[in-house]
Amino acid sequence: MHSNLAYLLLPLCLFAIIINTLASDPDPVEDFCIPNTNTISSAACKNPREVLPEDFVFSGIRSAGNFSVTGLSSQPVNHEKFPGLNTLGMSLVRADLKPGGINPPHFHPRATEMVYVVQGKVYSGFVDSTNRVFAKVIEQGDVMVFPRGLVHFQMNVGKSPATVYGCFNSQNPGTHKIPNLLFGSGINDDLLEKAFGLSLHQISIIRRRFLPKTR
């Protein structure tokens, strides 16, 4: 019986390994691939002879962007904004936090993130699958890593603005913000009521903050 069970488990394990491998960004087969905007196919690369040094330089995050109500300015640098990153399996984000500002709990399903503090003092951390919190205040020059798929967060605990750069090992890491995910989607109110011990009235109030704005 144990032998039969092993034969059943082996294909499942191999399948899991294959799925995990396919989940990462594919290895490039060319030095680079600057998308050719003159073609219908978004996958087509520009002729390497037409590629310029400017295709590999991006200057769009020299200063902070617009701030949200949580005191956060987040500016992603991905292959859509910076075509030079296309097929290279990496991306970047600049995050600025006002004093007391937060980057709400969120996670990236397709990438591990490493953050570097340019200036300020930031309470930063993540939660593992056992609900253990790994968090501390990091300052200018410090680096912290958030394992792929784990919920993480930041809060400016200093008296001056903070700037953090995050680097991802995927050109499209994806971002799921927990508040928006739960209360800005179409999850059934009764389920949320039972999950969080909130009344339907309280859930309705929270939803108004996170539901997409309609004109």
CYANA upper distance limits for C-alpha pairs under 8 A (distance plus 0.5 A):
  1 MET  CA      5 LEU  CA      6.76
  2 HIS  CA      6 ALA  CA      6.77
  3 SER  CA      7 TYR  CA      6.98
  4 ASN  CA      8 LEU  CA      6.94
  5 LEU  CA      9 LEU  CA      6.67
  6 ALA  CA     10 LEU  CA      6.53
  7 TYR  CA     11 PRO  CA      7.73
  8 LEU  CA     12 LEU  CA      7.55
  9 LEU  CA     13 CYS  CA      6.69
 10 LEU  CA     14 LEU  CA      6.71
 11 PRO  CA     15 PHE  CA      6.52
 12 LEU  CA     16 ALA  CA      6.70
 13 CYS  CA     17 ILE  CA      6.79
 14 LEU  CA     18 ILE  CA      6.74
 15 PHE  CA     19 ILE  CA      6.67
 16 ALA  CA     20 ASN  CA      6.62
 17 ILE  CA     21 THR  CA      6.69
 18 ILE  CA     22 LEU  CA      6.70
 19 ILE  CA     23 ALA  CA      6.66
 20 ASN  CA     24 SER  CA      7.72
 22 LEU  CA     26 PRO  CA      8.08
 23 ALA  CA    110 ARG  CA      7.88
 24 SER  CA    110 ARG  CA      7.51
 24 SER  CA    170 SER  CA      8.05
 25 ASP  CA     89 GLY  CA      6.26
 25 ASP  CA    170 SER  CA      6.64
 25 ASP  CA    171 GLN  CA      8.16
 26 PRO  CA     87 THR  CA      8.33
 26 PRO  CA     89 GLY  CA      8.13
 27 ASP  CA     87 THR  CA      8.24
 27 ASP  CA     88 LEU  CA      8.41
 27 ASP  CA     89 GLY  CA      8.31
 28 PRO  CA     32 PHE  CA      8.14
 28 PRO  CA     87 THR  CA      6.40
 28 PRO  CA     88 LEU  CA      7.25
 32 PHE  CA     84 GLY  CA      8.10
 32 PHE  CA     86 ASN  CA      7.90
 32 PHE  CA     87 THR  CA      7.48
 32 PHE  CA     88 LEU  CA      7.76
 33 CYS  CA     45 CYS  CA      5.56
 33 CYS  CA     46 LYS  CA      7.33
 33 CYS  CA     84 GLY  CA      7.82
 33 CYS  CA     86 ASN  CA      6.53
 33 CYS  CA     87 THR  CA      7.01
 34 ILE  CA     45 CYS  CA      5.86
 34 ILE  CA     46 LYS  CA      5.99
 34 ILE  CA     51 VAL  CA      7.85
 34 ILE  CA     55 ASP  CA      7.94
 34 ILE  CA     83 PRO  CA      6.26
 34 ILE  CA     84 GLY  CA      6.22
 34 ILE  CA     86 ASN  CA      6.93
 35 PRO  CA     42 SER  CA      7.03
 35 PRO  CA     43 ALA  CA      7.13
 35 PRO  CA     44 ALA  CA      6.42
 35 PRO  CA     45 CYS  CA      5.13
 35 PRO  CA     46 LYS  CA      6.16
 35 PRO  CA     83 PRO  CA      7.01
 35 PRO  CA     86 ASN  CA      7.88
 36 ASN  CA     42 SER  CA      7.68
 36 ASN  CA     44 ALA  CA      6.33
 36 ASN  CA     45 CYS  CA      5.63
 36 ASN  CA     46 LYS  CA      4.97
 37 THR  CA     42 SER  CA      7.81
 39 THR  CA     44 ALA  CA      7.47
 46 LYS  CA     50 GLU  CA      7.30
 46 LYS  CA     51 VAL  CA      7.45
 47 ASN  CA     51 VAL  CA      7.32
 51 VAL  CA     55 ASP  CA      7.16
 52 LEU  CA     56 PHE  CA      8.22
 53 PRO  CA     57 VAL  CA      7.59
 54 GLU  CA     58 PHE  CA      8.43
 55 ASP  CA     82 PHE  CA      8.48
 55 ASP  CA     83 PRO  CA      7.50
 55 ASP  CA     84 GLY  CA      6.04
 56 PHE  CA     82 PHE  CA      8.39
 56 PHE  CA     83 PRO  CA      8.33
 56 PHE  CA     84 GLY  CA      5.38
 56 PHE  CA     85 LEU  CA      8.26
 57 VAL  CA     82 PHE  CA      8.45
 57 VAL  CA     84 GLY  CA      8.04
 58 PHE  CA     82 PHE  CA      6.82
 61 ILE  CA     65 GLY  CA      8.34
 61 ILE  CA     75 GLN  CA      7.49
 61 ILE  CA     94 ARG  CA      7.30
 64 ALA  CA     73 SER  CA      6.99
 64 ALA  CA     75 GLN  CA      8.46
 64 ALA  CA     94 ARG  CA      8.41
 64 ALA  CA     95 ALA  CA      8.25
 64 ALA  CA     96 ASP  CA      6.73
 65 GLY  CA     73 SER  CA      6.03
 65 GLY  CA     74 SER  CA      7.52
 65 GLY  CA     75 GLN  CA      7.25
 66 ASN  CA     73 SER  CA      6.05
 66 ASN  CA     74 SER  CA      8.49
 67 PHE  CA     71 GLY  CA      6.15
 67 PHE  CA     72 LEU  CA      5.58
 67 PHE  CA     73 SER  CA      4.92
 67 PHE  CA     74 SER  CA      8.30
 68 SER  CA     72 LEU  CA      5.81
 68 SER  CA     73 SER  CA      6.86
 70 THR  CA    101 GLY  CA      6.06
 70 THR  CA    102 ILE  CA      6.19
 70 THR  CA    103 ASN  CA      7.80
 71 GLY  CA     97 LEU  CA      6.18
 71 GLY  CA     98 LYS  CA      5.68
 71 GLY  CA     99 PRO  CA      8.24
 71 GLY  CA    100 GLY  CA      7.84
 71 GLY  CA    101 GLY  CA      4.65
 71 GLY  CA    102 ILE  CA      6.65
 72 LEU  CA     95 ALA  CA      7.40
 72 LEU  CA     96 ASP  CA      6.30
 72 LEU  CA     97 LEU  CA      5.33
 72 LEU  CA     98 LYS  CA      7.22
 72 LEU  CA    101 GLY  CA      6.50
 72 LEU  CA    102 ILE  CA      6.65
 72 LEU  CA    103 ASN  CA      6.65
 73 SER  CA     94 ARG  CA      8.43
 73 SER  CA     95 ALA  CA      6.04
 73 SER  CA     96 ASP  CA      5.50
 73 SER  CA     97 LEU  CA      6.99
 74 SER  CA     93 VAL  CA      7.32
 74 SER  CA     94 ARG  CA      6.33
 74 SER  CA     95 ALA  CA      5.03
 74 SER  CA     96 ASP  CA      7.10
 75 GLN  CA     93 VAL  CA      5.99
 75 GLN  CA     94 ARG  CA      5.64
 75 GLN  CA     95 ALA  CA      6.92
 76 PRO  CA     91 SER  CA      8.29
 76 PRO  CA     92 LEU  CA      6.47
 76 PRO  CA     93 VAL  CA      4.68
 76 PRO  CA     94 ARG  CA      6.91
 77 VAL  CA     81 LYS  CA      6.52
 77 VAL  CA     82 PHE  CA      6.84
 77 VAL  CA     91 SER  CA      6.40
 77 VAL  CA     92 LEU  CA      5.41
 77 VAL  CA     93 VAL  CA      6.01
 77 VAL  CA     94 ARG  CA      8.37
 78 ASN  CA     82 PHE  CA      6.23
 78 ASN  CA     83 PRO  CA      8.19
 78 ASN  CA     85 LEU  CA      7.19
 78 ASN  CA     90 MET  CA      8.32
 78 ASN  CA     91 SER  CA      5.53
 78 ASN  CA     92 LEU  CA      7.02
 78 ASN  CA    171 GLN  CA      6.48
 78 ASN  CA    172 ASN  CA      7.42
 79 HIS  CA     83 PRO  CA      5.25
 79 HIS  CA     84 GLY  CA      7.27
 79 HIS  CA     85 LEU  CA      5.43
 79 HIS  CA     86 ASN  CA      5.43
 79 HIS  CA     91 SER  CA      7.85
 79 HIS  CA    171 GLN  CA      6.76
 79 HIS  CA    172 ASN  CA      8.30
 82 PHE  CA     86 ASN  CA      8.34
 85 LEU  CA     89 GLY  CA      7.93
 85 LEU  CA     90 MET  CA      7.34
 85 LEU  CA     91 SER  CA      7.54
 85 LEU  CA    171 GLN  CA      7.49
 86 ASN  CA    171 GLN  CA      7.55
 87 THR  CA    171 GLN  CA      7.71
 88 LEU  CA    171 GLN  CA      7.42
 89 GLY  CA    169 ASN  CA      6.35
 89 GLY  CA    170 SER  CA      4.92
 89 GLY  CA    171 GLN  CA      5.20
 89 GLY  CA    172 ASN  CA      8.48
 90 MET  CA    167 CYS  CA      7.81
 90 MET  CA    168 PHE  CA      5.93
 90 MET  CA    169 ASN  CA      5.08
 90 MET  CA    170 SER  CA      4.80
 90 MET  CA    171 GLN  CA      4.87
 90 MET  CA    172 ASN  CA      8.20
 91 SER  CA    167 CYS  CA      6.46
 91 SER  CA    168 PHE  CA      5.72
 91 SER  CA    169 ASN  CA      7.33
 91 SER  CA    170 SER  CA      6.64
 91 SER  CA    171 GLN  CA      5.40
 91 SER  CA    172 ASN  CA      7.68
 91 SER  CA    173 PRO  CA      8.39
 92 LEU  CA    165 TYR  CA      7.66
 92 LEU  CA    166 GLY  CA      6.09
 92 LEU  CA    167 CYS  CA      5.03
 92 LEU  CA    168 PHE  CA      6.57
 93 VAL  CA    165 TYR  CA      6.23
 93 VAL  CA    166 GLY  CA      5.57
 93 VAL  CA    167 CYS  CA      7.06
 94 ARG  CA    163 THR  CA      7.80
 94 ARG  CA    164 VAL  CA      6.53
 94 ARG  CA    165 TYR  CA      5.17
 94 ARG  CA    166 GLY  CA      6.95
 95 ALA  CA    163 THR  CA      6.30
 95 ALA  CA    164 VAL  CA      5.66
 95 ALA  CA    165 TYR  CA      6.66
 95 ALA  CA    166 GLY  CA      8.22
 96 ASP  CA    161 PRO  CA      7.60
 96 ASP  CA    162 ALA  CA      6.14
 96 ASP  CA    163 THR  CA      4.98
 96 ASP  CA    164 VAL  CA      6.85
 97 LEU  CA    101 GLY  CA      5.65
 97 LEU  CA    102 ILE  CA      7.12
 97 LEU  CA    103 ASN  CA      8.29
 97 LEU  CA    155 MET  CA      7.97
 97 LEU  CA    156 ASN  CA      6.51
 97 LEU  CA    161 PRO  CA      6.25
 97 LEU  CA    162 ALA  CA      5.61
 97 LEU  CA    163 THR  CA      6.93
 98 LYS  CA    156 ASN  CA      7.26
 98 LYS  CA    160 SER  CA      7.61
 98 LYS  CA    161 PRO  CA      5.28
 98 LYS  CA    162 ALA  CA      7.10
 99 PRO  CA    156 ASN  CA      5.94
 99 PRO  CA    157 VAL  CA      7.05
 99 PRO  CA    158 GLY  CA      6.52
 99 PRO  CA    159 LYS  CA      6.02
 99 PRO  CA    160 SER  CA      6.10
 99 PRO  CA    161 PRO  CA      6.01
 99 PRO  CA    162 ALA  CA      7.96
100 GLY  CA    155 MET  CA      6.98
100 GLY  CA    156 ASN  CA      5.58
100 GLY  CA    157 VAL  CA      6.35
100 GLY  CA    158 GLY  CA      7.94
101 GLY  CA    155 MET  CA      6.27
101 GLY  CA    156 ASN  CA      6.00
102 ILE  CA    153 PHE  CA      8.13
102 ILE  CA    154 GLN  CA      6.19
102 ILE  CA    155 MET  CA      4.75
102 ILE  CA    156 ASN  CA      6.90
103 ASN  CA    153 PHE  CA      6.13
103 ASN  CA    154 GLN  CA      5.53
103 ASN  CA    155 MET  CA      6.74
104 PRO  CA    153 PHE  CA      6.14
104 PRO  CA    154 GLN  CA      7.54
104 PRO  CA    177 LYS  CA      7.32
104 PRO  CA    178 ILE  CA      8.00
104 PRO  CA    179 PRO  CA      8.20
105 PRO  CA    151 VAL  CA      6.50
105 PRO  CA    152 HIS  CA      5.81
105 PRO  CA    153 PHE  CA      5.18
105 PRO  CA    154 GLN  CA      8.39
105 PRO  CA    177 LYS  CA      6.65
105 PRO  CA    178 ILE  CA      6.29
105 PRO  CA    179 PRO  CA      8.18
106 HIS  CA    151 VAL  CA      5.66
106 HIS  CA    152 HIS  CA      6.16
106 HIS  CA    153 PHE  CA      7.13
106 HIS  CA    175 THR  CA      7.32
106 HIS  CA    176 HIS  CA      5.90
106 HIS  CA    177 LYS  CA      4.65
106 HIS  CA    178 ILE  CA      5.80
107 PHE  CA    148 ARG  CA      8.28
107 PHE  CA    149 GLY  CA      6.06
107 PHE  CA    150 LEU  CA      6.14
107 PHE  CA    151 VAL  CA      5.14
107 PHE  CA    152 HIS  CA      6.72
107 PHE  CA    175 THR  CA      6.31
107 PHE  CA    176 HIS  CA      5.95
107 PHE  CA    177 LYS  CA      7.21
107 PHE  CA    178 ILE  CA      8.42
108 HIS  CA    112 THR  CA      7.87
108 HIS  CA    148 ARG  CA      6.91
108 HIS  CA    149 GLY  CA      5.73
108 HIS  CA    150 LEU  CA      7.85
108 HIS  CA    151 VAL  CA      8.47
108 HIS  CA    173 PRO  CA      6.06
108 HIS  CA    174 GLY  CA      5.67
108 HIS  CA    175 THR  CA      5.31
108 HIS  CA    176 HIS  CA      6.93
109 PRO  CA    148 ARG  CA      6.95
109 PRO  CA    149 GLY  CA      5.10
109 PRO  CA    173 PRO  CA      6.93
109 PRO  CA    174 GLY  CA      6.55
109 PRO  CA    175 THR  CA      7.66
109 PRO  CA    176 HIS  CA      8.41
110 ARG  CA    148 ARG  CA      7.14
110 ARG  CA    149 GLY  CA      7.41
110 ARG  CA    170 SER  CA      7.22
110 ARG  CA    172 ASN  CA      7.72
110 ARG  CA    173 PRO  CA      5.11
110 ARG  CA    174 GLY  CA      6.82
111 ALA  CA    147 PRO  CA      8.29
111 ALA  CA    148 ARG  CA      5.44
111 ALA  CA    149 GLY  CA      7.52
111 ALA  CA    168 PHE  CA      6.29
111 ALA  CA    169 ASN  CA      6.01
111 ALA  CA    170 SER  CA      6.07
111 ALA  CA    173 PRO  CA      5.45
111 ALA  CA    174 GLY  CA      8.35
112 THR  CA    145 VAL  CA      7.91
112 THR  CA    146 PHE  CA      6.41
112 THR  CA    147 PRO  CA      5.34
112 THR  CA    148 ARG  CA      4.46
112 THR  CA    149 GLY  CA      7.80
112 THR  CA    168 PHE  CA      6.32
112 THR  CA    169 ASN  CA      6.62
113 GLU  CA    145 VAL  CA      6.25
113 GLU  CA    146 PHE  CA      5.66
113 GLU  CA    147 PRO  CA      7.14
113 GLU  CA    148 ARG  CA      7.48
113 GLU  CA    166 GLY  CA      6.76
113 GLU  CA    167 CYS  CA      6.03
113 GLU  CA    168 PHE  CA      5.23
113 GLU  CA    169 ASN  CA      7.59
114 MET  CA    143 VAL  CA      7.43
114 MET  CA    144 MET  CA      6.20
114 MET  CA    145 VAL  CA      4.74
114 MET  CA    146 PHE  CA      6.72
114 MET  CA    166 GLY  CA      6.02
114 MET  CA    167 CYS  CA      5.78
114 MET  CA    168 PHE  CA      7.21
115 VAL  CA    143 VAL  CA      6.03
115 VAL  CA    144 MET  CA      5.83
115 VAL  CA    145 VAL  CA      6.72
115 VAL  CA    164 VAL  CA      7.01
115 VAL  CA    165 TYR  CA      5.98
115 VAL  CA    166 GLY  CA      4.69
115 VAL  CA    167 CYS  CA      6.83
116 TYR  CA    140 GLN  CA      8.38
116 TYR  CA    141 GLY  CA      7.12
116 TYR  CA    142 ASP  CA      6.39
116 TYR  CA    143 VAL  CA      5.06
116 TYR  CA    144 MET  CA      7.26
116 TYR  CA    164 VAL  CA      6.13
116 TYR  CA    165 TYR  CA      5.75
116 TYR  CA    166 GLY  CA      6.92
117 VAL  CA    138 ILE  CA      7.78
117 VAL  CA    139 GLU  CA      6.51
117 VAL  CA    140 GLN  CA      5.36
117 VAL  CA    141 GLY  CA      6.04
117 VAL  CA    142 ASP  CA      6.16
117 VAL  CA    143 VAL  CA      7.10
117 VAL  CA    162 ALA  CA      8.27
117 VAL  CA    163 THR  CA      6.72
117 VAL  CA    164 VAL  CA      5.03
117 VAL  CA    165 TYR  CA      7.05
118 VAL  CA    140 GLN  CA      5.73
118 VAL  CA    141 GLY  CA      6.76
118 VAL  CA    162 ALA  CA      7.98
118 VAL  CA    163 THR  CA      5.89
118 VAL  CA    164 VAL  CA      6.08
118 VAL  CA    165 TYR  CA      7.71
119 GLN  CA    139 GLU  CA      7.37
119 GLN  CA    140 GLN  CA      5.24
119 GLN  CA    141 GLY  CA      8.25
119 GLN  CA    161 PRO  CA      8.12
119 GLN  CA    162 ALA  CA      5.70
119 GLN  CA    163 THR  CA      5.78
119 GLN  CA    164 VAL  CA      7.69
120 GLY  CA    139 GLU  CA      6.35
120 GLY  CA    140 GLN  CA      6.48
120 GLY  CA    156 ASN  CA      7.88
120 GLY  CA    158 GLY  CA      6.75
120 GLY  CA    160 SER  CA      7.02
120 GLY  CA    161 PRO  CA      6.67
120 GLY  CA    162 ALA  CA      4.65
120 GLY  CA    163 THR  CA      7.09
121 LYS  CA    137 VAL  CA      6.93
121 LYS  CA    138 ILE  CA      6.33
121 LYS  CA    139 GLU  CA      5.12
121 LYS  CA    140 GLN  CA      7.56
121 LYS  CA    156 ASN  CA      6.47
121 LYS  CA    157 VAL  CA      6.27
121 LYS  CA    158 GLY  CA      5.56
121 LYS  CA    162 ALA  CA      7.02
122 VAL  CA    137 VAL  CA      5.82
122 VAL  CA    138 ILE  CA      5.86
122 VAL  CA    139 GLU  CA      6.88
122 VAL  CA    154 GLN  CA      6.75
122 VAL  CA    155 MET  CA      5.92
122 VAL  CA    156 ASN  CA      5.03
122 VAL  CA    157 VAL  CA      6.11
122 VAL  CA    158 GLY  CA      7.60
122 VAL  CA    162 ALA  CA      7.66
123 TYR  CA    135 ALA  CA      7.45
123 TYR  CA    136 LYS  CA      6.06
123 TYR  CA    137 VAL  CA      4.68
123 TYR  CA    138 ILE  CA      6.84
123 TYR  CA    154 GLN  CA      6.02
123 TYR  CA    155 MET  CA      5.56
123 TYR  CA    156 ASN  CA      6.79
123 TYR  CA    157 VAL  CA      6.79
124 SER  CA    135 ALA  CA      5.94
124 SER  CA    136 LYS  CA      6.23
124 SER  CA    137 VAL  CA      6.56
124 SER  CA    138 ILE  CA      7.30
124 SER  CA    152 HIS  CA      8.08
124 SER  CA    153 PHE  CA      6.29
124 SER  CA    154 GLN  CA      4.91
124 SER  CA    155 MET  CA      7.06
125 GLY  CA    133 VAL  CA      7.50
125 GLY  CA    134 PHE  CA      5.80
125 GLY  CA    135 ALA  CA      4.35
125 GLY  CA    136 LYS  CA      6.98
125 GLY  CA    146 PHE  CA      8.04
125 GLY  CA    152 HIS  CA      6.04
125 GLY  CA    153 PHE  CA      6.26
125 GLY  CA    154 GLN  CA      7.28
126 PHE  CA    133 VAL  CA      6.36
126 PHE  CA    134 PHE  CA      5.94
126 PHE  CA    135 ALA  CA      6.91
126 PHE  CA    146 PHE  CA      6.94
126 PHE  CA    150 LEU  CA      7.05
126 PHE  CA    151 VAL  CA      6.01
126 PHE  CA    152 HIS  CA      4.42
126 PHE  CA    153 PHE  CA      6.93
127 VAL  CA    131 ASN  CA      6.14
127 VAL  CA    132 ARG  CA      5.99
127 VAL  CA    133 VAL  CA      5.01
127 VAL  CA    134 PHE  CA      6.73
127 VAL  CA    150 LEU  CA      6.79
127 VAL  CA    151 VAL  CA      6.13
127 VAL  CA    152 HIS  CA      6.89
128 ASP  CA    132 ARG  CA      6.01
128 ASP  CA    133 VAL  CA      7.18
128 ASP  CA    134 PHE  CA      8.37
128 ASP  CA    150 LEU  CA      6.69
128 ASP  CA    151 VAL  CA      8.07
129 SER  CA    150 LEU  CA      8.16
137 VAL  CA    157 VAL  CA      8.50
138 ILE  CA    142 ASP  CA      6.38
138 ILE  CA    143 VAL  CA      8.18
138 ILE  CA    144 MET  CA      8.49
146 PHE  CA    150 LEU  CA      7.44
146 PHE  CA    152 HIS  CA      7.35
156 ASN  CA    161 PRO  CA      7.98
156 ASN  CA    162 ALA  CA      6.88
158 GLY  CA    162 ALA  CA      8.26
168 PHE  CA    173 PRO  CA      7.27
169 ASN  CA    173 PRO  CA      8.14
176 HIS  CA    180 ASN  CA      8.27
176 HIS  CA    181 LEU  CA      6.97
177 LYS  CA    181 LEU  CA      6.32
178 ILE  CA    182 LEU  CA      6.63
179 PRO  CA    183 PHE  CA      6.37
179 PRO  CA    184 GLY  CA      7.67
179 PRO  CA    210 PHE  CA      7.82
180 ASN  CA    184 GLY  CA      4.92
180 ASN  CA    185 SER  CA      7.35
180 ASN  CA    210 PHE  CA      6.03
180 ASN  CA    211 LEU  CA      8.03
181 LEU  CA    185 SER  CA      6.40
182 LEU  CA    187 ILE  CA      7.37
183 PHE  CA    187 ILE  CA      7.89
183 PHE  CA    203 ILE  CA      8.28
183 PHE  CA    206 ILE  CA      7.29
183 PHE  CA    207 ARG  CA      5.64
183 PHE  CA    210 PHE  CA      6.56
183 PHE  CA    211 LEU  CA      7.53
184 GLY  CA    207 ARG  CA      6.55
184 GLY  CA    209 ARG  CA      8.44
184 GLY  CA    210 PHE  CA      5.02
184 GLY  CA    211 LEU  CA      4.74
184 GLY  CA    212 PRO  CA      7.36
185 SER  CA    211 LEU  CA      7.37
187 ILE  CA    191 LEU  CA      7.87
187 ILE  CA    192 LEU  CA      7.87
188 ASN  CA    192 LEU  CA      7.11
189 ASP  CA    193 GLU  CA      6.55
189 ASP  CA    200 LEU  CA      7.24
189 ASP  CA    203 ILE  CA      7.65
190 ASP  CA    194 LYS  CA      6.83
190 ASP  CA    200 LEU  CA      8.00
191 LEU  CA    195 ALA  CA      6.56
192 LEU  CA    196 PHE  CA      6.45
192 LEU  CA    197 GLY  CA      8.32
192 LEU  CA    198 LEU  CA      7.98
192 LEU  CA    203 ILE  CA      8.08
193 GLU  CA    197 GLY  CA      5.91
193 GLU  CA    198 LEU  CA      5.45
193 GLU  CA    199 SER  CA      6.38
193 GLU  CA    200 LEU  CA      6.84
193 GLU  CA    203 ILE  CA      7.76
194 LYS  CA    198 LEU  CA      7.80
198 LEU  CA    202 GLN  CA      6.56
198 LEU  CA    203 ILE  CA      6.98
199 SER  CA    203 ILE  CA      6.79
200 LEU  CA    204 SER  CA      6.61
201 HIS  CA    205 ILE  CA      6.89
202 GLN  CA    206 ILE  CA      6.83
203 ILE  CA    207 ARG  CA      6.53
204 SER  CA    208 ARG  CA      6.97
205 ILE  CA    209 ARG  CA      7.75
206 ILE  CA    210 PHE  CA      7.47
207 ARG  CA    211 LEU  CA      6.18
